[in-house]
Amino acid sequence: MLQALTRVGTIKASILSERDIKHMPTPVQRYLNYVGVVGKEKVQNFRISFEGEMKMDPKKDWIPVKTEQYNFVDNPARMFLSRLRWLESL
């Protein structure tokens, strides 16, 4: 993951233009203009963090889990890092 994050730092920033979205359906074009991304720097990567619960066995209790998801656009990849205490549920 560190390699992917380092690579993103070397990508030349570019601006999202009307030309970039011209091939998209009209409602999508309107939405992208409405939310203000046209004329802004293109997204190269993003991170999502969330918390939840999992069951490792239907008969066991729920286990709290914290997850981070990293997404990369230039060389499409998605990486998940999940933290949980599995042994406590056994």
C-alpha positions as CSV (number, residue, x, y, z in Angstrom):
1,M,0.0,0.0,0.0
2,L,2.9,2.4,0.8
3,Q,4.1,1.8,-2.8
4,A,0.7,2.8,-4.2
5,L,0.5,5.9,-1.9
6,T,4.0,6.9,-3.0
7,R,3.2,6.4,-6.7
8,V,0.1,8.7,-6.4
9,G,2.3,11.5,-5.1
10,T,4.2,11.5,-8.4
11,I,1.2,11.7,-10.7
12,K,0.8,15.1,-12.4
13,A,-2.4,16.8,-11.3
14,S,-4.9,17.6,-14.0
15,I,-8.2,19.5,-14.0
16,L,-11.6,17.9,-14.8
17,S,-13.1,19.6,-17.8
18,E,-16.4,19.6,-19.6
19,R,-14.6,17.7,-22.4
20,D,-13.7,14.9,-19.9
21,I,-17.4,14.3,-19.1
22,K,-18.9,14.9,-22.5
23,H,-19.2,11.1,-23.2
24,M,-21.3,10.6,-20.0
25,P,-25.1,10.6,-19.8
26,T,-26.6,14.1,-19.5
27,P,-27.9,13.5,-15.9
28,V,-24.4,12.5,-14.8
29,Q,-22.9,15.6,-16.5
30,R,-25.5,17.8,-14.7
31,Y,-24.7,16.2,-11.4
32,L,-21.0,16.7,-11.7
33,N,-21.5,20.3,-12.6
34,Y,-24.0,20.7,-9.7
35,V,-21.6,19.3,-7.1
36,G,-18.8,21.6,-8.4
37,V,-16.2,19.1,-9.5
38,V,-15.8,20.4,-13.0
39,G,-12.9,22.8,-13.0
40,K,-11.3,21.1,-10.0
41,E,-8.4,18.7,-9.7
42,K,-9.2,15.1,-10.7
43,V,-9.3,12.6,-7.9
44,Q,-6.3,10.2,-7.8
45,N,-7.0,8.3,-4.7
46,F,-9.3,8.3,-1.7
47,R,-9.7,6.7,1.7
48,I,-12.8,5.5,3.5
49,S,-13.0,4.6,7.2
50,F,-15.8,2.8,8.8
51,E,-16.7,0.8,11.9
52,G,-19.1,-2.1,12.2
53,E,-19.5,-5.6,13.5
54,M,-18.9,-9.1,12.1
55,K,-19.8,-12.7,13.1
56,M,-17.1,-15.3,12.5
57,D,-19.7,-18.0,13.4
58,P,-23.5,-17.8,13.6
59,K,-23.4,-19.2,17.1
60,K,-20.9,-16.6,18.4
61,D,-21.2,-13.0,19.4
62,W,-20.7,-10.0,17.2
63,I,-17.1,-8.7,17.0
64,P,-16.4,-5.0,16.6
65,V,-14.3,-4.2,13.5
66,K,-12.6,-1.0,12.3
67,T,-11.8,-0.9,8.6
68,E,-10.0,1.5,6.2
69,Q,-10.4,1.2,2.5
70,Y,-7.8,2.8,0.2
71,N,-8.8,3.3,-3.5
72,F,-6.4,4.2,-6.3
73,V,-7.5,5.5,-9.7
74,D,-4.4,5.6,-11.9
75,N,-3.7,1.9,-11.6
76,P,-7.1,0.7,-10.3
77,A,-6.7,-1.0,-6.9
78,R,-8.6,-1.3,-3.7
79,M,-7.1,-2.3,-0.4
80,F,-8.8,-3.0,2.9
81,L,-7.2,-2.9,6.3
82,S,-9.5,-4.4,9.0
83,R,-8.8,-4.5,12.7
84,L,-10.7,-6.9,14.9
85,R,-10.2,-9.2,18.0
86,W,-11.2,-12.5,16.5
87,L,-9.9,-14.6,19.4
88,E,-12.2,-13.0,21.9
89,S,-15.2,-14.5,20.1
90,L,-13.9,-18.1,20.0
